[in-house]
Amino acid sequence: MNWDAIGAIGEFVGGLAVVLTLVYIAFQVRQSSKQIDQHSRALDASTFHAVGEGFNKWWALIIQDEAVASLWQRGVSGEAMDSVDKLRFNSLAMMLFTTLENNFHQLQLGAISRNTLELAKLQWERFLISPGGSAWWKRQGRGTFTPEFVEAIEALIAVADPEDSDD
């Protein structure tokens, strides 16, 4: 065997090693992509669940305490309340809208999907177009939250259907 033949065999083996390495790398990239996709879906599901749990905790306050439920209903309907009940209603509304604003900004950062935020949209609309909710937003909400969130809420109010306000 001469040196040319040995060189050709060496080049062939080297080329084969490069091809096998590229196949291995492609396999690894594909596996990594699958893992990233699975992780992304799991994160989306976890975030959706966490948002739902946050709202469930808020609703649990109303469901578990008849006095709180009555307070919320009176506040949403715009009934006159004493100063303590106004403070409690304002606090409930602030709890809700602080959570909503947090989710809104997470959406802006790409941390949650629009579908996740849609989870609560109907509740926003119903509250904001109710007599008490509308008054609360004008009196307290507008001046409390970030301009971007206020703008989004104002846009939501502009297209909300007043027929949906029956709580």
PyMOL commands that set and color helices and strands:
alter all, ss='L'
color gray80, all
select helices_A, chain A and resi 3-64+66-77+83-108+114-118+121-129+131-141+147-159+162-165
alter helices_A, ss='H'
color red, helices_A
deselect
rebuild
show_as cartoon
